[in-house]
Structure formats: C-alpha cells, structure tokens
C-alpha cells in the first residue's frame, strides 16, 4: 500500500502499477496480515507514535524475529524491542 500510494503521488498511477509489478517479481516472501498480526500491530500503534503502515511492518518484524530495515525516525521508538537497522536518510533536494 505504502509503496503504491507513494509512487502514485510522485509519478502517477501507471508508474505505480509498474513499480509494484517490478517489486512483486523480486524473490521475496509476501506476508499478508492475519488477525494475530493485526492485533500485534494494534498493540504497537497504541503504545507508540506510529502510522498504520509502520505498525504493520513492525508487527511482521516482531512476529517473524526479523530485522526491521528502515529510514523512518518514528520506528526508532521501537529500538530495544527487536532488531532495527537504520538506513541513512535521503538528502533533501
């Protein structure tokens, strides 16, 4: 969702659809939220200042024991709860 709407805002719907198709071709495991994951995301959102998308991503990382790779300062509030890898912020143009 976040990939699509961000690309759509920047480049239009056709470009966003192409980008999603490109990413779906990558050798990744797609994770779709179930009730347990949604409740975990709700817990994280209730106790931290997170967007809905960030709460879902964090819930997946926590439940899968995965490292959450990000460049979102909001997610730094979760440091110590599971492994985070912060990427450098993009330079402003």
N, C-alpha and C positions, 0 to 999 in steps of 0.2 A: 504494500500500500504506500509506504513512505517513498520508496524508490519511484513508483509510478507517478504520484502526485508532484514530487519534486521535479522530475523530468518534464512532466506535462506543463508545469508553470514556466519552466525555463525554455523549453523547446517546442511545446505543442504536443497534442495527443498522439500523432503519428510517430514522432520520435520517442515518446514514452513507451508506446507499444513495442517498437523495435528494441529499445533498451531492455525491457522486461523479457522479450524473447531471447535476446542475447544472454542475459543472466541465467535464464532457465536452461540454457544449453551447457552451462558450466557443470562440472562434476561435483555437485553439492547435494547434500541431503536436505530436502524441503521438509520443514516442520510446520504442521498445521495445529493450531491450538485446540486442545480438548478442554473439558470442564476443569480438570485439575490444574492445567496450565493457566487458564483464565483466572481461577481463584488465586493462584500464586501471584499473577500479575496484579490482581486487585489488592492483595496484601502489600506488595511493593509500592504501588501507587498511593495507597492510603497512608503509608508511613514515610514516604519520600516525595520530593517535588519532581515528578517525572511525567512526561507525556504518556499517552496511552501506548504509542508505538514503543517508546523506551521501556515501559513497564513490561510489555510482552517480550521484547528482546532479552531483558534481564531475567525474566521468569524462565525462558528457554535455557539461558546460560546456567542459571542456578540448578534447574532440574536435570540438566544433562551433564553437570560437572565440567562445563566448558569455560574457556577463557572468553570474556566479552571484549572484543576488539572495537574500539570506538574513538571518536574525537569530539564527544559531546560533554561539556562540563557538568551537565545535570547528572550524568552517570557516575561522576567521581564521588557522589554521596554514598554510593554503594561499596566503595573500597573497604576491604576487610571482610565483606560478607561472602565474596567469591572472587576469583582472579579476574583482574581487569588489565587490559593492555591499552594504554592511551596513545593514540597516534597524534602527530603534530597537527595543530590547527592550520587550516588553509590560509595562505596570506591574503589579505584584503586587497582588492583591486582598486 
